[in-house]
C-alpha cells in the first residue's frame, strides 16, 4: 500500500523588498509504516497544541 502526501507551505518572505507571500507544494509517497508514523506525529502535535505536556526534551 502506498499513500501520497502533499504538503503546502505558505509563508511570508521578509527578505524581498516587497515582502511577498510565497507558496510551495511538496508531494511524495509513503509506505504503510511511514504513513502510520506520520499520522502519529500529527496527532501528537495536535494534542500538544491543545495543552498536553510534551515528553520531548526542551531546547535551551
CHARMM internal coordinates of N, CA and C (Angstrom, degrees):
IC EDIT
DIST 1 N 1 CA 1.4501
DIST 1 CA 1 C 1.5245
ANGL 1 N 1 CA 1 C 108.97
DIST 1 C 2 N 1.3111
ANGL 1 CA 1 C 2 N 116.72
DIHE 1 N 1 CA 1 C 2 N 128.72
DIST 2 N 2 CA 1.4628
ANGL 1 C 2 N 2 CA 121.68
DIHE 1 CA 1 C 2 N 2 CA 177.94
DIST 2 CA 2 C 1.5143
ANGL 2 N 2 CA 2 C 108.33
DIHE 1 C 2 N 2 CA 2 C -124.42
DIST 2 C 3 N 1.3178
ANGL 2 CA 2 C 3 N 115.63
DIHE 2 N 2 CA 2 C 3 N 129.36
DIST 3 N 3 CA 1.4552
ANGL 2 C 3 N 3 CA 121.01
DIHE 2 CA 2 C 3 N 3 CA 176.71
DIST 3 CA 3 C 1.5198
ANGL 3 N 3 CA 3 C 109.16
DIHE 2 C 3 N 3 CA 3 C -110.57
DIST 3 C 4 N 1.3074
ANGL 3 CA 3 C 4 N 114.73
DIHE 3 N 3 CA 3 C 4 N 148.88
DIST 4 N 4 CA 1.4553
ANGL 3 C 4 N 4 CA 121.30
DIHE 3 CA 3 C 4 N 4 CA 178.32
DIST 4 CA 4 C 1.5195
ANGL 4 N 4 CA 4 C 108.79
DIHE 3 C 4 N 4 CA 4 C -102.12
DIST 4 C 5 N 1.3088
ANGL 4 CA 4 C 5 N 116.08
DIHE 4 N 4 CA 4 C 5 N 137.22
DIST 5 N 5 CA 1.4564
ANGL 4 C 5 N 5 CA 121.87
DIHE 4 CA 4 C 5 N 5 CA 179.69
DIST 5 CA 5 C 1.5201
ANGL 5 N 5 CA 5 C 107.86
DIHE 4 C 5 N 5 CA 5 C -121.97
DIST 5 C 6 N 1.3103
ANGL 5 CA 5 C 6 N 115.83
DIHE 5 N 5 CA 5 C 6 N 134.87
DIST 6 N 6 CA 1.4542
ANGL 5 C 6 N 6 CA 121.42
DIHE 5 CA 5 C 6 N 6 CA 175.27
DIST 6 CA 6 C 1.5175
ANGL 6 N 6 CA 6 C 108.16
DIHE 5 C 6 N 6 CA 6 C -123.18
DIST 6 C 7 N 1.3190
ANGL 6 CA 6 C 7 N 116.25
DIHE 6 N 6 CA 6 C 7 N 126.01
DIST 7 N 7 CA 1.4576
ANGL 6 C 7 N 7 CA 121.80
DIHE 6 CA 6 C 7 N 7 CA 176.65
DIST 7 CA 7 C 1.5210
ANGL 7 N 7 CA 7 C 107.18
DIHE 6 C 7 N 7 CA 7 C -114.47
DIST 7 C 8 N 1.3212
ANGL 7 CA 7 C 8 N 116.11
DIHE 7 N 7 CA 7 C 8 N 127.28
DIST 8 N 8 CA 1.4601
ANGL 7 C 8 N 8 CA 121.27
DIHE 7 CA 7 C 8 N 8 CA 178.12
DIST 8 CA 8 C 1.5262
ANGL 8 N 8 CA 8 C 107.72
DIHE 7 C 8 N 8 CA 8 C -112.27
DIST 8 C 9 N 1.3225
ANGL 8 CA 8 C 9 N 115.74
DIHE 8 N 8 CA 8 C 9 N 119.54
DIST 9 N 9 CA 1.4577
ANGL 8 C 9 N 9 CA 121.66
DIHE 8 CA 8 C 9 N 9 CA 178.95
DIST 9 CA 9 C 1.5206
ANGL 9 N 9 CA 9 C 108.98
DIHE 8 C 9 N 9 CA 9 C -103.19
DIST 9 C 10 N 1.3133
ANGL 9 CA 9 C 10 N 116.65
DIHE 9 N 9 CA 9 C 10 N 127.40
DIST 10 N 10 CA 1.4580
ANGL 9 C 10 N 10 CA 121.68
DIHE 9 CA 9 C 10 N 10 CA 174.54
DIST 10 CA 10 C 1.5199
ANGL 10 N 10 CA 10 C 106.95
DIHE 9 C 10 N 10 CA 10 C -122.47
DIST 10 C 11 N 1.3218
ANGL 10 CA 10 C 11 N 116.75
DIHE 10 N 10 CA 10 C 11 N 125.33
DIST 11 N 11 CA 1.4528
ANGL 10 C 11 N 11 CA 119.11
DIHE 10 CA 10 C 11 N 11 CA -177.10
DIST 11 CA 11 C 1.5225
ANGL 11 N 11 CA 11 C 110.85
DIHE 10 C 11 N 11 CA 11 C -151.01
DIST 11 C 12 N 1.3093
ANGL 11 CA 11 C 12 N 114.66
DIHE 11 N 11 CA 11 C 12 N 162.70
DIST 12 N 12 CA 1.4558
ANGL 11 C 12 N 12 CA 121.26
DIHE 11 CA 11 C 12 N 12 CA 179.78
DIST 12 CA 12 C 1.5219
ANGL 12 N 12 CA 12 C 108.34
DIHE 11 C 12 N 12 CA 12 C -96.10
DIST 12 C 13 N 1.3142
ANGL 12 CA 12 C 13 N 116.64
DIHE 12 N 12 CA 12 C 13 N 127.87
DIST 13 N 13 CA 1.4593
ANGL 12 C 13 N 13 CA 122.39
DIHE 12 CA 12 C 13 N 13 CA 179.07
DIST 13 CA 13 C 1.5252
ANGL 13 N 13 CA 13 C 108.08
DIHE 12 C 13 N 13 CA 13 C -94.25
DIST 13 C 14 N 1.3214
ANGL 13 CA 13 C 14 N 117.21
DIHE 13 N 13 CA 13 C 14 N 104.67
DIST 14 N 14 CA 1.4634
ANGL 13 C 14 N 14 CA 121.55
DIHE 13 CA 13 C 14 N 14 CA -177.62
DIST 14 CA 14 C 1.5225
ANGL 14 N 14 CA 14 C 113.52
DIHE 13 C 14 N 14 CA 14 C -86.19
DIST 14 C 15 N 1.3265
ANGL 14 CA 14 C 15 N 117.39
DIHE 14 N 14 CA 14 C 15 N -0.77
DIST 15 N 15 CA 1.4520
ANGL 14 C 15 N 15 CA 119.76
DIHE 14 CA 14 C 15 N 15 CA -176.29
DIST 15 CA 15 C 1.5308
ANGL 15 N 15 CA 15 C 112.94
DIHE 14 C 15 N 15 CA 15 C -90.77
DIST 15 C 16 N 1.3083
ANGL 15 CA 15 C 16 N 117.38
DIHE 15 N 15 CA 15 C 16 N -13.94
DIST 16 N 16 CA 1.4542
ANGL 15 C 16 N 16 CA 120.67
DIHE 15 CA 15 C 16 N 16 CA 178.25
DIST 16 CA 16 C 1.5157
ANGL 16 N 16 CA 16 C 109.12
DIHE 15 C 16 N 16 CA 16 C -92.14
DIST 16 C 17 N 1.3102
ANGL 16 CA 16 C 17 N 117.98
DIHE 16 N 16 CA 16 C 17 N 148.87
DIST 17 N 17 CA 1.4753
ANGL 16 C 17 N 17 CA 119.97
DIHE 16 CA 16 C 17 N 17 CA -178.93
DIST 17 CA 17 C 1.5309
ANGL 17 N 17 CA 17 C 113.27
DIHE 16 C 17 N 17 CA 17 C -56.87
DIST 17 C 18 N 1.3223
ANGL 17 CA 17 C 18 N 117.78
DIHE 17 N 17 CA 17 C 18 N -32.20
DIST 18 N 18 CA 1.4709
ANGL 17 C 18 N 18 CA 119.98
DIHE 17 CA 17 C 18 N 18 CA -177.28
DIST 18 CA 18 C 1.5209
ANGL 18 N 18 CA 18 C 112.31
DIHE 17 C 18 N 18 CA 18 C -87.93
DIST 18 C 19 N 1.3416
ANGL 18 CA 18 C 19 N 118.91
DIHE 18 N 18 CA 18 C 19 N -5.19
DIST 19 N 19 CA 1.4665
ANGL 18 C 19 N 19 CA 123.54
DIHE 18 CA 18 C 19 N 19 CA 179.71
DIST 19 CA 19 C 1.5250
ANGL 19 N 19 CA 19 C 110.91
DIHE 18 C 19 N 19 CA 19 C 47.85
DIST 19 C 20 N 1.2883
ANGL 19 CA 19 C 20 N 114.75
DIHE 19 N 19 CA 19 C 20 N 58.72
DIST 20 N 20 CA 1.4633
ANGL 19 C 20 N 20 CA 121.41
DIHE 19 CA 19 C 20 N 20 CA -175.65
DIST 20 CA 20 C 1.5258
ANGL 20 N 20 CA 20 C 112.45
DIHE 19 C 20 N 20 CA 20 C -81.31
DIST 20 C 21 N 1.3292
ANGL 20 CA 20 C 21 N 115.26
DIHE 20 N 20 CA 20 C 21 N 161.39
DIST 21 N 21 CA 1.4582
ANGL 20 C 21 N 21 CA 121.96
DIHE 20 CA 20 C 21 N 21 CA 174.77
DIST 21 CA 21 C 1.5222
ANGL 21 N 21 CA 21 C 108.34
DIHE 20 C 21 N 21 CA 21 C -94.87
DIST 21 C 22 N 1.3162
ANGL 21 CA 21 C 22 N 116.48
DIHE 21 N 21 CA 21 C 22 N 135.87
DIST 22 N 22 CA 1.4575
ANGL 21 C 22 N 22 CA 121.66
DIHE 21 CA 21 C 22 N 22 CA -178.04
DIST 22 CA 22 C 1.5194
ANGL 22 N 22 CA 22 C 110.40
DIHE 21 C 22 N 22 CA 22 C -118.41
DIST 22 C 23 N 1.3242
ANGL 22 CA 22 C 23 N 115.39
DIHE 22 N 22 CA 22 C 23 N 155.89
DIST 23 N 23 CA 1.4617
ANGL 22 C 23 N 23 CA 121.45
DIHE 22 CA 22 C 23 N 23 CA 178.90
DIST 23 CA 23 C 1.5245
ANGL 23 N 23 CA 23 C 108.15
DIHE 22 C 23 N 23 CA 23 C -137.56
DIST 23 C 24 N 1.3253
ANGL 23 CA 23 C 24 N 116.34
DIHE 23 N 23 CA 23 C 24 N 127.63
DIST 24 N 24 CA 1.4599
ANGL 23 C 24 N 24 CA 121.70
DIHE 23 CA 23 C 24 N 24 CA 177.81
DIST 24 CA 24 C 1.5185
ANGL 24 N 24 CA 24 C 109.00
DIHE 23 C 24 N 24 CA 24 C -125.58
DIST 24 C 25 N 1.3222
ANGL 24 CA 24 C 25 N 116.61
DIHE 24 N 24 CA 24 C 25 N 143.51
DIST 25 N 25 CA 1.4601
ANGL 24 C 25 N 25 CA 121.73
DIHE 24 CA 24 C 25 N 25 CA 178.21
DIST 25 CA 25 C 1.5208
ANGL 25 N 25 CA 25 C 109.05
DIHE 24 C 25 N 25 CA 25 C -118.39
DIST 25 C 26 N 1.3289
ANGL 25 CA 25 C 26 N 115.59
DIHE 25 N 25 CA 25 C 26 N 129.79
DIST 26 N 26 CA 1.4609
ANGL 25 C 26 N 26 CA 121.95
DIHE 25 CA 25 C 26 N 26 CA 178.31
DIST 26 CA 26 C 1.5272
ANGL 26 N 26 CA 26 C 106.94
DIHE 25 C 26 N 26 CA 26 C -118.65
DIST 26 C 27 N 1.3245
ANGL 26 CA 26 C 27 N 117.09
DIHE 26 N 26 CA 26 C 27 N 125.77
DIST 27 N 27 CA 1.4660
ANGL 26 C 27 N 27 CA 121.45
DIHE 26 CA 26 C 27 N 27 CA 179.14
DIST 27 CA 27 C 1.5245
ANGL 27 N 27 CA 27 C 109.05
DIHE 26 C 27 N 27 CA 27 C -122.73
DIST 27 C 28 N 1.3296
ANGL 27 CA 27 C 28 N 115.99
DIHE 27 N 27 CA 27 C 28 N 136.74
DIST 28 N 28 CA 1.4571
ANGL 27 C 28 N 28 CA 119.91
DIHE 27 CA 27 C 28 N 28 CA 177.10
DIST 28 CA 28 C 1.5147
ANGL 28 N 28 CA 28 C 110.06
DIHE 27 C 28 N 28 CA 28 C -156.36
DIST 28 C 29 N 1.3404
ANGL 28 CA 28 C 29 N 116.04
DIHE 28 N 28 CA 28 C 29 N 167.89
DIST 29 N 29 CA 1.4652
ANGL 28 C 29 N 29 CA 122.52
DIHE 28 CA 28 C 29 N 29 CA -179.31
DIST 29 CA 29 C 1.5204
ANGL 29 N 29 CA 29 C 109.44
DIHE 28 C 29 N 29 CA 29 C -108.01
DIST 29 C 30 N 1.3289
ANGL 29 CA 29 C 30 N 116.12
DIHE 29 N 29 CA 29 C 30 N 145.23
DIST 30 N 30 CA 1.4598
ANGL 29 C 30 N 30 CA 121.84
DIHE 29 CA 29 C 30 N 30 CA 176.38
DIST 30 CA 30 C 1.5173
ANGL 30 N 30 CA 30 C 109.75
DIHE 29 C 30 N 30 CA 30 C -129.01
DIST 30 C 31 N 1.3375
ANGL 30 CA 30 C 31 N 116.19
DIHE 30 N 30 CA 30 C 31 N 142.78
DIST 31 N 31 CA 1.4582
ANGL 30 C 31 N 31 CA 119.01
DIHE 30 CA 30 C 31 N 31 CA 173.14
DIST 31 CA 31 C 1.5335
ANGL 31 N 31 CA 31 C 108.52
DIHE 30 C 31 N 31 CA 31 C -78.52
DIST 31 C 32 N 1.3196
ANGL 31 CA 31 C 32 N 117.13
DIHE 31 N 31 CA 31 C 32 N 175.72
DIST 32 N 32 CA 1.4699
ANGL 31 C 32 N 32 CA 121.93
DIHE 31 CA 31 C 32 N 32 CA -173.99
DIST 32 CA 32 C 1.5291
ANGL 32 N 32 CA 32 C 111.69
DIHE 31 C 32 N 32 CA 32 C -59.56
DIST 32 C 33 N 1.3262
ANGL 32 CA 32 C 33 N 117.56
DIHE 32 N 32 CA 32 C 33 N -43.13
DIST 33 N 33 CA 1.4626
ANGL 32 C 33 N 33 CA 121.38
DIHE 32 CA 32 C 33 N 33 CA -178.50
DIST 33 CA 33 C 1.5334
ANGL 33 N 33 CA 33 C 110.99
DIHE 32 C 33 N 33 CA 33 C -65.20
DIST 33 C 34 N 1.3265
ANGL 33 CA 33 C 34 N 116.88
DIHE 33 N 33 CA 33 C 34 N -43.98
DIST 34 N 34 CA 1.4611
ANGL 33 C 34 N 34 CA 120.97
DIHE 33 CA 33 C 34 N 34 CA 179.85
DIST 34 CA 34 C 1.5206
ANGL 34 N 34 CA 34 C 111.39
DIHE 33 C 34 N 34 CA 34 C -66.44
DIST 34 C 35 N 1.3285
ANGL 34 CA 34 C 35 N 117.11
DIHE 34 N 34 CA 34 C 35 N -37.78
DIST 35 N 35 CA 1.4612
ANGL 34 C 35 N 35 CA 120.84
DIHE 34 CA 34 C 35 N 35 CA 178.62
DIST 35 CA 35 C 1.5275
ANGL 35 N 35 CA 35 C 110.04
DIHE 34 C 35 N 35 CA 35 C -64.58
DIST 35 C 36 N 1.3277
ANGL 35 CA 35 C 36 N 116.85
DIHE 35 N 35 CA 35 C 36 N -40.25
DIST 36 N 36 CA 1.4648
ANGL 35 C 36 N 36 CA 121.47
DIHE 35 CA 35 C 36 N 36 CA 177.50
DIST 36 CA 36 C 1.5349
ANGL 36 N 36 CA 36 C 110.23
DIHE 35 C 36 N 36 CA 36 C -61.34
DIST 36 C 37 N 1.3344
ANGL 36 CA 36 C 37 N 117.39
DIHE 36 N 36 CA 36 C 37 N -44.08
DIST 37 N 37 CA 1.4664
ANGL 36 C 37 N 37 CA 121.41
DIHE 36 CA 36 C 37 N 37 CA 178.31
DIST 37 CA 37 C 1.5212
ANGL 37 N 37 CA 37 C 111.65
DIHE 36 C 37 N 37 CA 37 C -63.16
DIST 37 C 38 N 1.3243
ANGL 37 CA 37 C 38 N 117.17
DIHE 37 N 37 CA 37 C 38 N -40.30
DIST 38 N 38 CA 1.4651
ANGL 37 C 38 N 38 CA 120.88
DIHE 37 CA 37 C 38 N 38 CA 178.46
DIST 38 CA 38 C 1.5197
ANGL 38 N 38 CA 38 C 110.71
DIHE 37 C 38 N 38 CA 38 C -64.36
DIST 38 C 39 N 1.3315
ANGL 38 CA 38 C 39 N 117.61
DIHE 38 N 38 CA 38 C 39 N -43.23
DIST 39 N 39 CA 1.4660
ANGL 38 C 39 N 39 CA 121.18
DIHE 38 CA 38 C 39 N 39 CA 178.16
DIST 39 CA 39 C 1.5243
ANGL 39 N 39 CA 39 C 110.76
DIHE 38 C 39 N 39 CA 39 C -61.02
DIST 39 C 40 N 1.3347
ANGL 39 CA 39 C 40 N 117.54
DIHE 39 N 39 CA 39 C 40 N -42.78
DIST 40 N 40 CA 1.4614
ANGL 39 C 40 N 40 CA 120.83
DIHE 39 CA 39 C 40 N 40 CA 178.33
DIST 40 CA 40 C 1.5236
ANGL 40 N 40 CA 40 C 111.36
DIHE 39 C 40 N 40 CA 40 C -62.59
DIST 40 C 41 N 1.3195
ANGL 40 CA 40 C 41 N 116.98
DIHE 40 N 40 CA 40 C 41 N -41.37
DIST 41 N 41 CA 1.4656
ANGL 40 C 41 N 41 CA 120.83
DIHE 40 CA 40 C 41 N 41 CA 179.98
DIST 41 CA 41 C 1.5249
ANGL 41 N 41 CA 41 C 110.83
DIHE 40 C 41 N 41 CA 41 C -64.63
DIST 41 C 42 N 1.3345
ANGL 41 CA 41 C 42 N 117.44
DIHE 41 N 41 CA 41 C 42 N -41.01
DIST 42 N 42 CA 1.4655
ANGL 41 C 42 N 42 CA 120.35
DIHE 41 CA 41 C 42 N 42 CA 179.47
DIST 42 CA 42 C 1.5176
ANGL 42 N 42 CA 42 C 110.54
DIHE 41 C 42 N 42 CA 42 C -66.47
DIST 42 C 43 N 1.3293
ANGL 42 CA 42 C 43 N 117.93
DIHE 42 N 42 CA 42 C 43 N -40.74
DIST 43 N 43 CA 1.4627
ANGL 42 C 43 N 43 CA 121.05
DIHE 42 CA 42 C 43 N 43 CA 178.86
DIST 43 CA 43 C 1.5230
ANGL 43 N 43 CA 43 C 110.20
DIHE 42 C 43 N 43 CA 43 C -64.35
DIST 43 C 44 N 1.3270
ANGL 43 CA 43 C 44 N 117.59
DIHE 43 N 43 CA 43 C 44 N -38.59
DIST 44 N 44 CA 1.4628
ANGL 43 C 44 N 44 CA 121.45
DIHE 43 CA 43 C 44 N 44 CA 178.43
DIST 44 CA 44 C 1.5263
ANGL 44 N 44 CA 44 C 109.86
DIHE 43 C 44 N 44 CA 44 C -62.68
DIST 44 C 45 N 1.3418
ANGL 44 CA 44 C 45 N 117.19
DIHE 44 N 44 CA 44 C 45 N -43.78
DIST 45 N 45 CA 1.4653
ANGL 44 C 45 N 45 CA 121.03
DIHE 44 CA 44 C 45 N 45 CA 178.85
DIST 45 CA 45 C 1.5170
ANGL 45 N 45 CA 45 C 111.25
DIHE 44 C 45 N 45 CA 45 C -62.71
DIST 45 C 46 N 1.3324
ANGL 45 CA 45 C 46 N 117.69
DIHE 45 N 45 CA 45 C 46 N -41.18
DIST 46 N 46 CA 1.4634
ANGL 45 C 46 N 46 CA 121.41
DIHE 45 CA 45 C 46 N 46 CA 179.70
DIST 46 CA 46 C 1.5238
ANGL 46 N 46 CA 46 C 109.65
DIHE 45 C 46 N 46 CA 46 C -63.59
DIST 46 C 47 N 1.3335
ANGL 46 CA 46 C 47 N 117.92
DIHE 46 N 46 CA 46 C 47 N -44.78
DIST 47 N 47 CA 1.4610
ANGL 46 C 47 N 47 CA 121.31
DIHE 46 CA 46 C 47 N 47 CA 179.50
DIST 47 CA 47 C 1.5249
ANGL 47 N 47 CA 47 C 110.77
DIHE 46 C 47 N 47 CA 47 C -64.61
DIST 47 C 48 N 1.3309
ANGL 47 CA 47 C 48 N 117.33
DIHE 47 N 47 CA 47 C 48 N -39.35
DIST 48 N 48 CA 1.4617
ANGL 47 C 48 N 48 CA 121.08
DIHE 47 CA 47 C 48 N 48 CA -179.75
DIST 48 CA 48 C 1.5253
ANGL 48 N 48 CA 48 C 110.33
DIHE 47 C 48 N 48 CA 48 C -65.17
DIST 48 C 49 N 1.3291
ANGL 48 CA 48 C 49 N 117.64
DIHE 48 N 48 CA 48 C 49 N -40.64
DIST 49 N 49 CA 1.4619
ANGL 48 C 49 N 49 CA 120.62
DIHE 48 CA 48 C 49 N 49 CA 179.26
DIST 49 CA 49 C 1.5159
ANGL 49 N 49 CA 49 C 111.70
DIHE 48 C 49 N 49 CA 49 C -66.29
DIST 49 C 50 N 1.3214
ANGL 49 CA 49 C 50 N 117.96
DIHE 49 N 49 CA 49 C 50 N -27.94
DIST 50 N 50 CA 1.4609
ANGL 49 C 50 N 50 CA 121.04
DIHE 49 CA 49 C 50 N 50 CA 179.48
DIST 50 CA 50 C 1.5293
ANGL 50 N 50 CA 50 C 111.89
DIHE 49 C 50 N 50 CA 50 C -79.24
DIST 50 C 51 N 1.3379
ANGL 50 CA 50 C 51 N 117.81
DIHE 50 N 50 CA 50 C 51 N -0.85
DIST 51 N 51 CA 1.4536
ANGL 50 C 51 N 51 CA 119.93
DIHE 50 CA 50 C 51 N 51 CA 175.60
DIST 51 CA 51 C 1.5082
ANGL 51 N 51 CA 51 C 115.70
DIHE 50 C 51 N 51 CA 51 C 116.04
DIST 51 C 52 N 1.3227
ANGL 51 CA 51 C 52 N 118.17
DIHE 51 N 51 CA 51 C 52 N -0.62
DIST 52 N 52 CA 1.4644
ANGL 51 C 52 N 52 CA 119.97
DIHE 51 CA 51 C 52 N 52 CA 177.84
DIST 52 CA 52 C 1.5248
ANGL 52 N 52 CA 52 C 108.71
DIHE 51 C 52 N 52 CA 52 C -69.04
DIST 52 C 53 N 1.3106
ANGL 52 CA 52 C 53 N 117.02
DIHE 52 N 52 CA 52 C 53 N 144.31
DIST 53 N 53 CA 1.4621
ANGL 52 C 53 N 53 CA 120.54
DIHE 52 CA 52 C 53 N 53 CA 179.52
DIST 53 CA 53 C 1.5222
ANGL 53 N 53 CA 53 C 109.88
DIHE 52 C 53 N 53 CA 53 C -75.75
DIST 53 C 54 N 1.3170
ANGL 53 CA 53 C 54 N 115.65
DIHE 53 N 53 CA 53 C 54 N 138.40
DIST 54 N 54 CA 1.4561
ANGL 53 C 54 N 54 CA 121.34
DIHE 53 CA 53 C 54 N 54 CA 179.32
DIST 54 CA 54 C 1.5212
ANGL 54 N 54 CA 54 C 110.41
DIHE 53 C 54 N 54 CA 54 C -77.30
DIST 54 C 55 N 1.3308
ANGL 54 CA 54 C 55 N 116.43
DIHE 54 N 54 CA 54 C 55 N 140.11
DIST 55 N 55 CA 1.4558
ANGL 54 C 55 N 55 CA 121.68
DIHE 54 CA 54 C 55 N 55 CA 176.11
DIST 55 CA 55 C 1.5244
ANGL 55 N 55 CA 55 C 110.65
DIHE 54 C 55 N 55 CA 55 C -94.72
DIST 55 C 56 N 1.3312
ANGL 55 CA 55 C 56 N 116.55
DIHE 55 N 55 CA 55 C 56 N 0.45
DIST 56 N 56 CA 1.4506
ANGL 55 C 56 N 56 CA 120.44
DIHE 55 CA 55 C 56 N 56 CA 179.94
DIST 56 CA 56 C 1.5236
ANGL 56 N 56 CA 56 C 109.77
DIHE 55 C 56 N 56 CA 56 C -84.05
DIST 56 C 57 N 1.3345
ANGL 56 CA 56 C 57 N 118.23
DIHE 56 N 56 CA 56 C 57 N 149.41
DIST 57 N 57 CA 1.4699
ANGL 56 C 57 N 57 CA 120.08
DIHE 56 CA 56 C 57 N 57 CA 177.78
DIST 57 CA 57 C 1.5261
ANGL 57 N 57 CA 57 C 110.60
DIHE 56 C 57 N 57 CA 57 C -61.41
DIST 57 C 58 N 1.2976
ANGL 57 CA 57 C 58 N 116.34
DIHE 57 N 57 CA 57 C 58 N 140.58
DIST 58 N 58 CA 1.4596
ANGL 57 C 58 N 58 CA 121.28
DIHE 57 CA 57 C 58 N 58 CA 180.00
DIST 58 CA 58 C 1.5250
ANGL 58 N 58 CA 58 C 109.82
DIHE 57 C 58 N 58 CA 58 C -81.90
DIST 58 C 59 N 1.3389
ANGL 58 CA 58 C 59 N 116.42
DIHE 58 N 58 CA 58 C 59 N 140.43
DIST 59 N 59 CA 1.4633
ANGL 58 C 59 N 59 CA 120.81
DIHE 58 CA 58 C 59 N 59 CA 176.51
DIST 59 CA 59 C 1.5190
ANGL 59 N 59 CA 59 C 108.69
DIHE 58 C 59 N 59 CA 59 C -78.83
DIST 59 C 60 N 1.3275
ANGL 59 CA 59 C 60 N 116.53
DIHE 59 N 59 CA 59 C 60 N 143.72
DIST 60 N 60 CA 1.4733
ANGL 59 C 60 N 60 CA 120.68
DIHE 59 CA 59 C 60 N 60 CA -179.53
DIST 60 CA 60 C 1.4981
ANGL 60 N 60 CA 60 C 109.80
DIHE 59 C 60 N 60 CA 60 C -105.06
END
COOR INIT
IC SEED 1 N 1 CA 1 C
IC BUILD
